[in-house]
Amino acid sequence: MKKEITKIMTIIKAAPQLKSQIFTALLLFASGALCEFSSTLGNAGILGTITCTSVIYQSIMISNGSSIVQTSASAKKFQTLYPLIIQIPYNIIIFAMLSWHRIYLASKPLNDMPANRNYAIQCGLIILYSILILFTIFFEIICSRFLVIGVIFMSLTIVPIVFSTSFIGSHMPTFLYKLTLTNSVTTGLVIIILGALLSIPAANLFYKYPISAHVMRANNKA
């Protein structure tokens, strides 16, 4: 196991355009975190905080065009297992950070909003964040093979959820009032872990298709 982890880290370090991708990831995280911690309700900036982990998946996928990966006995795992497993702790940490902020806001007065409404909004946002992380994982897998289909998938799943976080205060489903913060966080963690586990067979399903041309072009340019 230790050798496998060392191999993965070696591949990631040798990934083309790694520095620029890390910079982009940090920029996304910083801008998303700034939007999140400066708001009381949801906002579109949260997408940056969550998608910053995509740099891990992207770095490994770009590296798959290199000879060091192609000649490796674990070549398939570099596309179907390693990048997905590595992302799990990062996604959980980000979700924990976002949840902590929402738990904090749930205990504070929010303008002239009733306490129970504020509480329900924060519970709803916690669950929406976890669903957003789940769909982001699957978006990475699809987009690495089919760019156009990936964009369509994002338009039908990720984009509507981002808008939902922004307007959750204007339309409140009744069931949100029945949630507790503990239930919301627990449900969110289950969604993220379940999504991570389901992403592995999904990645294996798409493995038979060639890596998207735009990913390979990124490798060739580097």
Sequence and secondary structure as in RCSB ss.txt:
>XXXX:A:sequence
MKKEITKIMTIIKAAPQLKSQIFTALLLFASGALCEFSSTLGNAGILGTITCTSVIYQSIMISNGSSIVQTSASA
KKFQTLYPLIIQIPYNIIIFAMLSWHRIYLASKPLNDMPANRNYAIQCGLIILYSILILFTIFFEIICSRFLVIG
VIFMSLTIVPIVFSTSFIGSHMPTFLYKLTLTNSVTTGLVIIILGALLSIPAANLFYKYPISAHVMRANNKA
>XXXX:A:secstr
 HHHHHHHHHHHHT TTHHHHHHHHHHHHHHHHHHHHT SS  TTHHHHHHTTHHHHHHHHHHTTSHHHHTSTTT
THHHHTHHHHHHHHHHHHHHHHHHHHHHHHHTS BTTB HHHHHHHHHHHHHHHHHHHHHHHHHHHHHTT HHHH
HHHHHHTHHHHHHHHHHTTTS  GGGGG  HHHHHHHHHHHHHHHHHHHHHHHHHHTTS   HHHHHHHHH 
